[in-house]
Each structure stands twice: as C-alpha cells, then as structure tokens.
Amino acid sequence: MSMKKVQFTETILRDANQSLIATRMPFSVMEPILETLDKAGFYSVECWGGATFDSCMRFLDEDPWERLRKIKAKMPNTKLQMLLRGQNLLGYKHYPDDVVRKFVERSVSNGIDVIRIFDALNDLRNLKVAVEETVKRGAIASGAISYTTSPVHTLKKYVEICREMKEMGFETICIKDMAGVMSPQECYELVSAIKDSLDIPVVIHTHCTTGLAFMTLLKGVEAGADVIDTALSSFSGGTSQAATETLSYALKQLGYEVPLDDAVLKTCNDHFKTYQGECLKSGLLKPVSMRTDTDALNYKVPGGMLSNLVSQLEQAGALNRLDEVLAETPVVRADLGYPPLVTPMSQMVGVQAVSNVLMGKYKNIGKEVQAYIRGEYGRAPGEIDPALMKRVLGDEKPMEGRYADTLEPLFEKTKAQLGKTARCDEDVLSYISFPQVAEKFFAARTEREENRASYRIEAM
C-alpha cells in the first residue's frame, strides 16, 4: 500500500515575512532565488495578498502588480497563491461587487493561480462574488475557515460551512488558525470530521506563536490533511509558520510521500539565511517575534492583538490594568456573538475591552463596533447581547441582507476621476484599496521617470 502524499505551500514570500518582519522583504532579495524555489516541488508558493500590497507601495516603493508579474516570470512551474479577505479584498472595509470582480480578474491575469478566500466572521455571503469570479477566471478557489473556539463554533457547524463552501465552487478547504491556538487534538478532530463528511482536499494553516504548530500539523496530516503551510527554516518559528525542511524530514521518515527536493530547499534557505542575518543586525527582525509565547493559550488572544492591547494601555498610562483588559476581552467577544479574533474583529474587540475597563462598561462604543452590530460586516456567528444591540440600534433592526448590496459600483467612476494618473486598471485598483498610499506612490513613480529622462538628455 502506497503512503499518503502530503503537499506543501511555502509562505516565505508572504506570510512568513509578514509575521516576522512586517512584510518588508523587497523583491531584490527574492529575485536571485526564485528560479531555484520553482524547482523545490511545492504545491504552491504564497507570494501575494495579505499585507504585501500595502507594504510594497508604502515602504518598498514597489508596484505590487509588477512584483507579481516578475515572480510569475521566474516561477512558471509553481502555482502562485494569494490571500484575499472576501468582500474586504486586502483592506478593512467592504468594497462593491464590481471592484471585487475586477480585482480577482486582474490578479489571475497577472499570475495568481490559487486564491485563498476568507471572511472574518465566516459569513459565506461575503465570499460569494470572489469565489464566482475566481472560478470564472480559471484559478483555484480555496475557502478558508477562520478558526476559533466558542460555544457556537462546533465541529458540526464547521462541517456545514465546508459543505456550503464546496457547493459554492471552492476546490479546497483551508483551516486558517491565525492565532496558533488550534491544539493537535482539535486539529485531528476537525480534519477527521471534514474528511468523513466531504470529499475535498484540506489545507492546514497555523502559526508557531504558542509552540503548538509542529504537533498540530502532524496530527492534521494523520487525520488526512492534504496540504500544509510551512516556511523555510530561516523565516520560520515564532509568529511565523513551522519549518518546511523539518516537516519534510519528519514526514518522509514516517513514510509519507513528500514531493519536495531537500537539496533545493537547502539552497533556498541558505539564500534567505543571509538576509535573516541582515534583518537581525538592522533590528528589522526582533528576537521577541521569534520566541514562543503561550499567553495566547490562556487568553485566547492572538499575539498581534496582545501587543496592540499593551500599546493602547501604555499610551493611556494604564498598563497596570492589563489583567482586567484580558479578563474583559472574552466578555466583549461573547457580547458580540463570538466573532473569531482575526482582522478586523480582533482590533474591534480589543479596543472595546480597553474602553470598557478605562471608561466604564459600554460607556463609549467604537464606530466600527456599531457598524458590526448594524450588520455591516456580516452575520455574527452567535447572538449579540440584546441590551447592547438596543443601545446601538434603538428600535431599528440590524441589516438582513449583504452589506455590499447597498454599495454603488465604484471602479469605472474612480477610473474616470483618476484620469491620466492611473496608467492601467491595476493602478485604479491600487488606488481604491489604499488611496493615500497609492497617490504618493504614483507621484514618486512619475518623479523617478522624469529624473531618468532628464539624466538621459544630459548624458547624450
């Protein structure tokens, strides 16, 4: 009997460097090794979406679309993957359907093969347009469950979500554990439940934050997971993913079929190890991001959210009240119907918990929380506290339909407004996603070209 095949998605070009160095890896660091990376045997390489888009323009003076095309040119044999927040695309608010469709269409045209799509609330209505367009454009749509634990997040409920995702046209299901809190046992049970009910490939995405990742991935593979997300070892561990080479080594020894070339992995990792050294030296890579922090297991608060809470309290000169805020966080989350603590929900719940402790219980309700209670982010997983709802809505009812249905088309209107500033549809999408950042980026690009032109004239 041949052993089961386990495939790998490599995250070093996106999530690994997003988690450890705030997505600051420039294309110039990736470029020399991409052709080698293409020979490693990955199922896919995650290289786009998430925070790469904003970071490219804001900090690296790179056009994210151009980066994608350049990666594609050097990696013709590996599927390129991106992360998309459903109706939120890469931002924090909902965009109209015409923008979502256009964004997906241009992403696929510029080189994306797999789009992993998730919604912070697991409200599948917010994934509908993105998955339709992904399938229409011939790319693989991977539906991601924002993993969390609560009284309303049961195995039965997760399996229902997966079944619905398959019906919507998703080709694979990803269990997305953004906080690294999914235990080996929970992972084993969840993958088993999905595999028992559905014939669909399952991908596991987790982080090493709490130290569970290696064990969780191993148990997931034992339960029948088909693909695991890992990072080359020099950018693994801490808030990043588990190490690619380590899992390849362990799984091969256990008799699994792993289509990775270890010699190629070593060459790639040696390249990034040099860059890791530079990042440590410059202070871009901080040792604190690389350590194991088990607090999230007790507080069920993702690492990034914990550091946000600390900095908010520091600014208010109330760091001594951190324990009260950590105790208040699950209370607020329960009042809001147990949203998963993933962007943007983690920020909203955290800010509200701080406000409740410092100002008094719901004396001040943030405008994002109000929008969430009105139904603008989607359907809450559980029931929102009725008293809180009354405070925000009065006698109004929360929105029944999908918030995006209330939004006017935006793409053509913005294109007309931008005129010559936008040279292509990609520019228009960059502007819609991050207006201020894109404006600055376009201005710098024009200035650079004018300087080059005048330099050429002088040199003649």
Secondary structure in CASP SS format (residue, H / E / C, confidence):
PFRMAT SS
TARGET T0000
AUTHOR 0000-0000-0000
METHOD secondary structure of the structure
MODEL  1
M C 1.00
S C 1.00
M C 1.00
K C 1.00
K E 1.00
V C 1.00
Q E 1.00
F E 1.00
T E 1.00
E E 1.00
T C 1.00
I C 1.00
L C 1.00
R C 1.00
D H 1.00
A H 1.00
N H 1.00
Q H 1.00
S H 1.00
L H 1.00
I H 1.00
A C 1.00
T C 1.00
R C 1.00
M C 1.00
P C 1.00
F H 1.00
S H 1.00
V H 1.00
M H 1.00
E H 1.00
P H 1.00
I H 1.00
L H 1.00
E H 1.00
T H 1.00
L H 1.00
D C 1.00
K C 1.00
A C 1.00
G C 1.00
F C 1.00
Y C 1.00
S E 1.00
V E 1.00
E E 1.00
C E 1.00
W E 1.00
G E 1.00
G C 1.00
A C 1.00
T H 1.00
F H 1.00
D H 1.00
S H 1.00
C H 1.00
M H 1.00
R H 1.00
F C 1.00
L C 1.00
D C 1.00
E C 1.00
D C 1.00
P H 1.00
W H 1.00
E H 1.00
R H 1.00
L H 1.00
R H 1.00
K H 1.00
I H 1.00
K H 1.00
A H 1.00
K H 1.00
M C 1.00
P C 1.00
N C 1.00
T C 1.00
K E 1.00
L E 1.00
Q E 1.00
M E 1.00
L E 1.00
L E 1.00
R C 1.00
G H 1.00
Q H 1.00
N H 1.00
L C 1.00
L C 1.00
G C 1.00
Y C 1.00
K C 1.00
H C 1.00
Y C 1.00
P C 1.00
D H 1.00
D H 1.00
V H 1.00
V H 1.00
R H 1.00
K H 1.00
F H 1.00
V H 1.00
E H 1.00
R H 1.00
S H 1.00
V H 1.00
S H 1.00
N C 1.00
G C 1.00
I C 1.00
D C 1.00
V E 1.00
I E 1.00
R E 1.00
I E 1.00
F E 1.00
D C 1.00
A C 1.00
L C 1.00
N C 1.00
D C 1.00
L H 1.00
R H 1.00
N H 1.00
L C 1.00
K H 1.00
V H 1.00
A H 1.00
V H 1.00
E H 1.00
E H 1.00
T H 1.00
V H 1.00
K H 1.00
R C 1.00
G C 1.00
A C 1.00
I E 1.00
A E 1.00
S E 1.00
G E 1.00
A E 1.00
I E 1.00
S E 1.00
Y C 1.00
T C 1.00
T C 1.00
S E 1.00
P C 1.00
V C 1.00
H E 1.00
T C 1.00
L H 1.00
K H 1.00
K H 1.00
Y H 1.00
V H 1.00
E H 1.00
I H 1.00
C H 1.00
R H 1.00
E H 1.00
M H 1.00
K H 1.00
E H 1.00
M H 1.00
G C 1.00
F C 1.00
E C 1.00
T E 1.00
I E 1.00
C E 1.00
I E 1.00
K E 1.00
D C 1.00
M C 1.00
A C 1.00
G C 1.00
V C 1.00
M C 1.00
S C 1.00
P H 1.00
Q H 1.00
E H 1.00
C H 1.00
Y H 1.00
E H 1.00
L H 1.00
V H 1.00
S H 1.00
A H 1.00
I H 1.00
K H 1.00
D H 1.00
S H 1.00
L C 1.00
D C 1.00
I C 1.00
P C 1.00
V E 1.00
V E 1.00
I E 1.00
H E 1.00
T C 1.00
H C 1.00
C C 1.00
T C 1.00
T C 1.00
G C 1.00
L C 1.00
A H 1.00
F H 1.00
M H 1.00
T H 1.00
L H 1.00
L H 1.00
K H 1.00
G H 1.00
V H 1.00
E H 1.00
A C 1.00
G C 1.00
A C 1.00
D C 1.00
V E 1.00
I E 1.00
D E 1.00
T E 1.00
A E 1.00
L C 1.00
S H 1.00
S H 1.00
F H 1.00
S C 1.00
G C 1.00
G C 1.00
T C 1.00
S C 1.00
Q C 1.00
A C 1.00
A E 1.00
T H 1.00
E H 1.00
T H 1.00
L H 1.00
S H 1.00
Y H 1.00
A H 1.00
L H 1.00
K H 1.00
Q H 1.00
L C 1.00
G C 1.00
Y C 1.00
E E 1.00
V C 1.00
P C 1.00
L C 1.00
D C 1.00
D H 1.00
A H 1.00
V H 1.00
L H 1.00
K H 1.00
T H 1.00
C H 1.00
N H 1.00
D H 1.00
H H 1.00
F H 1.00
K H 1.00
T H 1.00
Y H 1.00
Q H 1.00
G H 1.00
E H 1.00
C H 1.00
L H 1.00
K H 1.00
S H 1.00
G C 1.00
L C 1.00
L C 1.00
K C 1.00
P H 1.00
V H 1.00
S H 1.00
M H 1.00
R C 1.00
T C 1.00
D C 1.00
T C 1.00
D H 1.00
A H 1.00
L H 1.00
N H 1.00
Y H 1.00
K C 1.00
V C 1.00
P C 1.00
G H 1.00
G H 1.00
M H 1.00
L H 1.00
S H 1.00
N H 1.00
L H 1.00
V H 1.00
S H 1.00
Q H 1.00
L H 1.00
E H 1.00
Q H 1.00
A C 1.00
G C 1.00
A C 1.00
L H 1.00
N H 1.00
R H 1.00
L H 1.00
D H 1.00
E H 1.00
V H 1.00
L H 1.00
A H 1.00
E H 1.00
T H 1.00
P H 1.00
V H 1.00
V H 1.00
R H 1.00
A H 1.00
D H 1.00
L C 1.00
G C 1.00
Y C 1.00
P C 1.00
P C 1.00
L C 1.00
V C 1.00
T C 1.00
P C 1.00
M H 1.00
S H 1.00
Q H 1.00
M H 1.00
V H 1.00
G H 1.00
V H 1.00
Q H 1.00
A H 1.00
V H 1.00
S H 1.00
N H 1.00
V H 1.00
L H 1.00
M H 1.00
G C 1.00
K C 1.00
Y C 1.00
K C 1.00
N C 1.00
I C 1.00
G C 1.00
K H 1.00
E H 1.00
V H 1.00
Q H 1.00
A H 1.00
Y H 1.00
I H 1.00
R H 1.00
G C 1.00
E C 1.00
Y C 1.00
G C 1.00
R C 1.00
A C 1.00
P C 1.00
G C 1.00
E C 1.00
I C 1.00
D C 1.00
P H 1.00
A H 1.00
L H 1.00
M H 1.00
K H 1.00
R H 1.00
V H 1.00
L H 1.00
G C 1.00
D C 1.00
E C 1.00
K C 1.00
P C 1.00
M C 1.00
E C 1.00
G C 1.00
R C 1.00
Y H 1.00
A H 1.00
D H 1.00
T H 1.00
L C 1.00
E C 1.00
P C 1.00
L C 1.00
F H 1.00
E H 1.00
K H 1.00
T H 1.00
K H 1.00
A H 1.00
Q H 1.00
L H 1.00
G H 1.00
K H 1.00
T H 1.00
A C 1.00
R C 1.00
C C 1.00
D H 1.00
E H 1.00
D H 1.00
V H 1.00
L H 1.00
S H 1.00
Y H 1.00
I H 1.00
S H 1.00
F C 1.00
P H 1.00
Q H 1.00
V H 1.00
A H 1.00
E H 1.00
K H 1.00
F H 1.00
F H 1.00
A H 1.00
A H 1.00
R H 1.00
T H 1.00
E H 1.00
R H 1.00
E H 1.00
E H 1.00
N H 1.00
R H 1.00
A H 1.00
S H 1.00
Y H 1.00
R H 1.00
I H 1.00
E H 1.00
A H 1.00
M C 1.00
END
